[in-house]
Amino acid sequence: MIRSRDLGKVASVRRWTKAAIDCYQRGCVCESCFYSEFFQNSPQRCQMKATVLELVRVLGIPQNVEPLPGVMEEEVV
């Protein structure tokens, strides 16, 4: 179970933004993210993962958007 304090506070979400879609496509991995440099030396943490999770919960996955290759793929054993 994920507690809200683990992800921080999430503002109410209304629509998928380009930044949220980019984050979703990367599987919420901050590596190579536009914002990763901004938060690198900051006491604040990026809240985009929490936002993406809330968008998926409220609105569902973004339409006509696929995760990037190699992201969110299940391993076949």
DRENDO-1510 file (C-alpha; in Angstrom, 1 decimal, always signed):
<recs>
REC; n; res; u; v; w
REC; 1; MET; +0.0; +0.0; +0.0 .
REC; 2; ILE; +1.3; +3.5; -0.9 .
REC; 3; ARG; +0.7; +6.1; +1.7 .
REC; 4; SER; +0.1; +9.7; +0.6 .
REC; 5; ARG; +3.0; +10.9; +2.7 .
REC; 6; ASP; +5.3; +8.6; +0.7 .
REC; 7; LEU; +4.4; +10.4; -2.5 .
REC; 8; GLY; +3.8; +13.9; -1.2 .
REC; 9; LYS; +0.7; +16.0; -1.8 .
REC; 10; VAL; -1.0; +15.9; -5.1 .
REC; 11; ALA; -3.1; +18.8; -6.5 .
REC; 12; SER; -6.4; +17.9; -8.0 .
REC; 13; VAL; -5.9; +16.6; -11.5 .
REC; 14; ARG; -8.1; +17.6; -14.5 .
REC; 15; ARG; -6.3; +16.5; -17.6 .
REC; 16; TRP; -3.1; +14.9; -18.9 .
REC; 17; THR; -0.4; +17.5; -19.6 .
REC; 18; LYS; +2.6; +17.0; -21.9 .
REC; 19; ALA; +4.9; +16.7; -18.8 .
REC; 20; ALA; +2.6; +14.1; -17.2 .
REC; 21; ILE; +2.4; +12.1; -20.5 .
REC; 22; ASP; +6.2; +12.3; -20.8 .
REC; 23; CYS; +6.6; +11.0; -17.3 .
REC; 24; TYR; +4.1; +8.2; -17.9 .
REC; 25; GLN; +5.9; +7.1; -21.0 .
REC; 26; ARG; +9.2; +6.9; -19.1 .
REC; 27; GLY; +7.5; +4.8; -16.4 .
REC; 28; CYS; +7.9; +7.6; -13.9 .
REC; 29; VAL; +11.7; +7.1; -14.0 .
REC; 30; CYS; +13.4; +10.5; -13.4 .
REC; 31; GLU; +16.5; +9.6; -15.4 .
REC; 32; SER; +16.7; +11.7; -18.5 .
REC; 33; CYS; +13.7; +13.8; -17.4 .
REC; 34; PHE; +13.6; +17.5; -18.2 .
REC; 35; TYR; +12.9; +18.3; -14.5 .
REC; 36; SER; +15.6; +16.0; -13.0 .
REC; 37; GLU; +18.2; +18.7; -13.2 .
REC; 38; PHE; +15.9; +21.2; -11.5 .
REC; 39; PHE; +15.3; +18.9; -8.5 .
REC; 40; GLN; +18.9; +17.6; -8.3 .
REC; 41; ASN; +20.2; +20.2; -5.9 .
REC; 42; SER; +16.9; +21.2; -4.4 .
REC; 43; PRO; +15.4; +20.2; -1.0 .
REC; 44; GLN; +12.1; +19.8; -2.9 .
REC; 45; ARG; +11.2; +16.5; -4.6 .
REC; 46; CYS; +9.5; +16.0; -7.9 .
REC; 47; GLN; +5.8; +15.3; -7.5 .
REC; 48; MET; +5.2; +14.1; -11.0 .
REC; 49; LYS; +5.0; +10.4; -10.1 .
REC; 50; ALA; +2.3; +11.1; -7.6 .
REC; 51; THR; +0.5; +13.2; -10.2 .
REC; 52; VAL; +0.7; +10.5; -12.9 .
REC; 53; LEU; -0.6; +7.9; -10.5 .
REC; 54; GLU; -3.5; +10.1; -9.6 .
REC; 55; LEU; -4.2; +10.8; -13.3 .
REC; 56; VAL; -4.3; +7.1; -14.0 .
REC; 57; ARG; -6.6; +6.6; -11.0 .
REC; 58; VAL; -9.0; +9.4; -11.9 .
REC; 59; LEU; -8.9; +9.6; -15.7 .
REC; 60; GLY; -7.3; +6.3; -16.8 .
REC; 61; ILE; -4.2; +5.9; -19.0 .
REC; 62; PRO; -3.7; +8.6; -21.6 .
REC; 63; GLN; -5.3; +7.7; -24.9 .
REC; 64; ASN; -3.1; +7.0; -28.0 .
REC; 65; VAL; +0.0; +7.0; -25.9 .
REC; 66; GLU; +2.4; +4.1; -25.6 .
REC; 67; PRO; +5.1; +3.7; -23.0 .
REC; 68; LEU; +8.6; +4.0; -24.5 .
REC; 69; PRO; +10.3; +0.8; -25.6 .
REC; 70; GLY; +11.7; -1.2; -22.7 .
REC; 71; VAL; +9.6; +0.7; -20.2 .
REC; 72; MET; +6.8; -1.0; -18.2 .
REC; 73; GLU; +7.3; -4.3; -20.0 .
REC; 74; GLU; +6.7; -7.5; -18.1 .
REC; 75; GLU; +9.5; -10.0; -17.9 .
REC; 76; VAL; +8.8; -13.3; -19.6 .
REC; 77; VAL; +10.3; -16.2; -17.6 .
</recs>
